[in-house]
Amino acid sequence: MRIAFFTEGGYQGKVPREHPNMRTDLAWIHALDGYHHSIPTLHTIKSFKYDLGIIILPKKKRHLLDYPIVEYMRNLCDKIAVMQECTYWYWQDDEIDEQIWYYNVLTEMDIIFCHNDIDLKYYKGLVGNKCEKLQTLMITDHIKKSDGKPNGVMIGGNFTGIYRGFDDYIVANEISDNISAITSGRMKKEEDSLPINHIPWCSWLEWMFILSNYKYGIHLGMAAAGTFNLNCSYLGIPCIGYDTFNTQRILHPSLSVADGDVGKARLLANKLKEDKEFYEECSKETKLKFNEHYSEKVFLTELDKIFKKYKVGDLNSDNYR
C-alpha cells in the first residue's frame, strides 16, 4: 500500500528512522512508510499514485483558498484524508471565508483523522461519521536519556490561551521553584522576565534528552496532539494534566483532572512532591501504559483496522513496505 502525506513542510520523500527531529507528523510518515510532498507542489506531481493521501492543513490558510487541493489530491490518490491540526476549534479564529473553505474541504474528504475522543465527538457532529482517531506516535529507537538525577518541573507550554502556561506555572510552584518551559512560536516576549528557564528551540531528539533531566511534568493546556504528555510517559515522568488529552487520560490516569480543575491539580502536585511511594507508582504506571497503548506496534495495529474499514488496504500485506 502506498501512502502520501501532504504538509507545509518544504521537503519531499520518505523519513529515515534516525531523523533527529522525529516529531509526531514525521513519526506517522515513517511508521506508515509514507512519502511526503509539500502542499504547494501538489499541482506539479505527475509520476506518483497513492492508495491514500493524508493532508495536514497549516494554521495559516489564506494562501490556499484559491488552490484546488481536493481536486489535486483526487488525481493522485484513491482515498483522501485530512488530519486535524491543533485544537478542534482553533480554525474558528480564522476569517469567515477561511472557515467556510476549511469546512468545505472537510466535507470533501473520505476520512477525517482526529487526535482525541473529544475531537472525534466534535468532528462527527460537524461532518458525519467518517472520523477516526490517528493517535500520537513516538519513534523511540534513537532517544538518549540523561545519566543525571532528575530534578525540577517542566511545564508544557507558554502563557497563551491554548497552552495555558500560567496555570502550569501556578501548579508547578507547589512542587519547586526550579521550573522550565518549552519555547513555542506563540511565546510572549514578556515571559523572559519570569523566573522560568525557557528551553531554546532544539531538535526532537535533543528535546527528549533535555526532558529526561526533569522529575515532574505539568500540562494544563487545550487538547491537541498531546505530545508533551506522551513524551513524559515514555521517560517515566509523572505528568499532571487535563483529561481531555487522550495521552494524559490513558497514560497518566492517577494525575488527570477535569478541564479547569486547577485546585485538584495543585493537590496532586503536593502529593507527588511529598509522597515518594505515590510518585514511584505514577512513574511505573505510565511507563507500563505507554507500552500497552502507545507503542509503534499498537499504532500500526489500530491504523490497519481503520484502513480495512475504509477499504484502503492492508498494512500487513506483502506489498506494504
C-alpha positions in Angstrom: 0.0 0.0 0.0 1.3 3.4 -0.9 0.5 6.3 1.4 1.3 10.0 0.8 1.4 12.8 3.4 1.0 16.5 2.3 2.0 19.2 4.7 3.5 22.7 4.6 7.0 21.1 5.2 9.4 22.1 2.4 10.8 18.6 1.7 9.9 15.6 -0.5 10.5 11.9 0.1 10.5 9.4 3.0 11.5 10.0 6.6 14.5 7.9 7.8 14.2 6.2 11.2 17.2 8.1 12.5 15.8 11.5 11.7 16.9 13.8 14.5 13.6 15.8 14.5 11.1 13.0 14.7 8.1 14.9 15.9 4.7 13.4 15.5 4.0 14.1 11.9 7.4 12.7 10.8 6.8 9.6 13.1 3.5 9.0 11.3 5.1 9.2 7.9 8.0 6.9 8.8 5.8 4.3 10.6 3.4 4.1 7.6 6.3 4.1 5.1 4.8 7.2 3.6 6.1 9.6 1.1 5.9 13.3 1.8 5.1 16.1 -0.6 4.8 19.8 0.2 1.3 21.1 -0.3 2.2 23.9 -2.7 3.7 21.3 -5.1 0.5 19.2 -5.5 -0.2 20.5 -9.0 3.3 19.5 -10.1 3.2 15.9 -9.0 2.9 13.7 -12.1 4.6 10.4 -11.6 3.1 9.2 -8.3 -0.1 7.3 -7.5 -1.2 6.5 -4.0 -3.8 4.4 -2.2 -4.3 7.1 0.5 -3.3 10.7 0.8 -3.3 12.5 4.1 -3.1 16.2 4.3 -2.3 18.3 7.4 -3.5 21.8 6.6 -1.5 24.6 8.1 -2.8 27.0 10.7 -2.5 29.9 8.2 -4.7 29.1 5.2 -5.2 32.3 3.3 -2.7 31.4 0.5 -4.6 28.1 -0.1 -8.1 29.5 -0.7 -7.8 29.5 -4.5 -5.7 26.3 -4.7 -7.9 23.3 -5.6 -6.4 21.0 -3.0 -9.2 18.4 -3.2 -9.0 18.1 -7.0 -5.2 17.7 -6.9 -5.5 15.0 -4.2 -8.2 13.1 -6.0 -6.0 13.0 -9.1 -3.2 11.4 -7.0 -4.9 9.2 -4.5 -7.7 6.6 -4.4 -8.8 7.8 -1.0 -8.1 11.2 0.6 -8.0 12.2 4.3 -7.3 15.3 6.4 -5.5 15.3 9.8 -6.6 17.7 12.5 -4.1 20.5 13.2 -4.1 22.0 16.7 -7.3 22.1 18.8 -10.6 21.2 17.2 -11.7 24.9 17.4 -8.5 26.7 16.5 -9.6 27.3 12.9 -12.6 29.3 14.0 -10.3 32.2 14.8 -9.7 32.5 11.0 -11.5 34.9 8.8 -15.0 33.8 7.8 -14.1 32.9 4.2 -11.2 30.7 5.6 -13.6 29.0 8.0 -16.0 28.2 5.2 -13.2 27.0 2.9 -11.9 24.7 5.7 -15.3 23.3 6.4 -15.9 22.6 2.7 -12.5 20.8 2.5 -13.6 18.6 5.4 -16.8 17.6 3.7 -14.9 16.5 0.6 -12.6 14.1 2.5 -13.1 10.4 2.7 -11.7 10.3 6.2 -11.1 12.9 8.9 -8.4 12.0 11.4 -8.5 13.5 14.9 -6.3 13.5 18.0 -8.6 12.8 20.9 -12.0 11.4 21.8 -13.3 15.0 22.4 -12.1 15.9 18.9 -13.8 12.8 17.4 -17.1 13.7 19.0 -16.8 17.3 17.6 -15.9 16.4 14.1 -18.6 13.6 13.9 -21.2 16.2 14.9 -19.8 18.6 12.3 -19.4 16.5 9.2 -20.8 13.0 10.0 -19.4 9.5 10.7 -16.3 9.5 8.7 -14.0 10.5 11.5 -11.3 8.3 13.1 -8.5 8.8 15.7 -4.9 8.9 14.5 -3.1 8.5 17.8 0.0 10.4 18.6 3.2 8.4 17.9 6.8 8.3 19.0 9.7 6.5 17.3 11.9 5.7 20.2 14.9 3.9 18.8 17.4 6.8 18.9 16.3 8.5 22.1 19.1 9.1 24.6 18.4 9.8 28.3 20.5 11.8 30.7 22.5 9.9 33.3 21.9 12.6 35.9 19.4 12.5 38.7 16.1 14.0 37.5 15.1 17.3 39.2 12.8 20.2 38.7 9.5 20.7 36.8 8.9 21.0 33.1 5.7 22.7 32.1 4.1 22.0 28.7 3.6 25.5 27.2 3.8 29.2 27.2 1.4 31.8 28.6 -1.2 31.6 25.8 -4.9 30.5 25.7 -4.0 27.2 24.0 -1.1 26.2 26.2 -2.3 27.8 29.4 1.2 28.1 30.7 0.1 30.4 33.5 -1.9 27.6 35.0 1.0 25.2 34.6 3.2 27.7 36.4 0.9 28.1 39.4 0.7 24.3 39.8 4.4 23.9 39.3 5.2 26.3 42.2 3.5 23.8 44.5 6.5 21.5 43.8 9.5 23.6 43.2 10.8 27.0 42.1 13.1 25.1 39.6 10.7 25.5 36.6 11.4 25.2 32.9 9.2 25.6 29.9 9.2 24.8 26.2 9.5 27.7 23.7 6.9 27.9 21.1 6.2 30.4 18.3 3.4 31.8 20.5 5.7 32.7 23.4 5.3 36.2 24.6 8.5 38.2 24.9 7.5 39.3 28.4 7.8 35.7 29.6 11.6 36.2 29.6 11.1 38.3 32.8 9.5 35.4 34.7 11.5 33.0 36.9 11.3 30.3 34.3 14.1 28.6 32.3 12.9 28.7 28.7 14.3 25.8 26.6 15.5 27.2 23.3 14.3 25.6 20.1 16.0 22.3 19.5 15.5 19.1 17.6 13.2 16.5 18.9 15.9 14.1 20.0 17.6 17.0 21.8 14.3 17.8 23.5 13.9 14.3 24.7 17.4 14.3 26.3 16.6 17.6 28.0 13.3 16.4 29.2 14.8 13.3 30.8 16.6 15.6 33.3 13.3 16.6 34.9 11.3 14.8 37.6 7.8 16.3 37.1 5.7 17.3 34.1 2.7 19.6 34.1 0.5 20.5 31.1 -2.9 22.0 31.6 -3.4 23.2 28.0 -6.1 22.7 25.5 -6.4 19.2 24.0 -4.4 18.7 20.8 -1.8 16.1 19.8 -0.7 15.6 23.4 3.0 15.0 22.6 4.2 16.5 25.9 2.2 14.1 27.9 3.3 11.2 25.7 7.0 12.2 25.9 6.8 12.3 29.7 5.2 8.9 29.8 7.9 7.3 27.7 10.5 8.7 30.2 8.5 7.7 33.2 7.9 11.3 34.3 4.6 11.7 36.1 2.6 14.4 34.4 -0.4 16.3 35.7 -2.8 17.4 33.0 -6.4 17.7 31.8 -8.2 14.5 30.9 -9.3 16.0 27.6 -6.0 14.8 26.2 -6.1 11.1 25.3 -2.4 10.8 26.0 -3.0 12.3 29.5 -6.1 10.3 30.5 -4.8 7.0 29.2 -1.1 7.3 30.2 -1.4 9.3 33.4 -4.7 8.3 34.9 -3.8 9.0 38.5 -2.7 12.5 37.6 -5.6 13.5 35.3 -8.0 16.2 36.2 -11.1 17.7 34.6 -10.7 20.7 32.4 -10.3 23.8 34.6 -9.8 21.9 37.9 -6.6 23.7 38.9 -7.4 23.1 42.6 -7.2 19.3 42.2 -4.0 19.7 40.1 -2.4 21.7 42.9 -3.3 18.9 45.4 -1.8 16.3 43.1 1.3 18.4 42.8 1.8 18.4 46.5 1.1 14.7 46.8 3.7 13.9 44.1 6.2 16.1 46.0 5.5 14.7 49.5 4.6 11.1 48.9 7.5 9.2 47.4 5.5 6.0 47.1 2.8 7.8 45.1 5.4 9.3 42.8 7.0 5.9 42.1 3.6 4.3 41.5 2.7 7.0 38.9 6.1 6.7 37.2 5.8 2.9 37.0 2.2 3.1 35.9 2.8 5.5 33.0 5.7 3.5 31.6 3.6 0.3 31.5 0.7 2.1 29.9 3.0 3.6 27.2 4.0 0.1 26.1 0.4 -1.1 26.3 -1.3 1.7 24.4 1.2 3.8 22.5 3.9 1.6 21.1 4.6 1.7 17.4 3.1 -1.8 17.1 -0.2 -0.7 18.7 -0.3 2.3 16.4 0.1 0.1 13.3 -2.5 -2.4 14.5 -5.1 0.4 15.1 -4.4 2.0 11.7 -4.7 -1.3 9.9 -8.2 -1.7 11.4 -9.2 1.8 10.1 -7.7 1.2 6.7 -9.7 -2.1 6.4 -12.9 -0.3 7.4 -12.5 2.2 4.6 -11.2 -0.4 2.2 -7.9 1.4 1.8 -5.5 -1.6 2.1 -3.7 -3.9 4.4 -0.6 -2.7 6.3 0.4 -6.4 6.7 0.1 -7.3 3.1 3.2 -8.4 1.1 3.3 -5.2 -1.0 3.4 -2.9 2.1 6.9 -1.5 2.8 
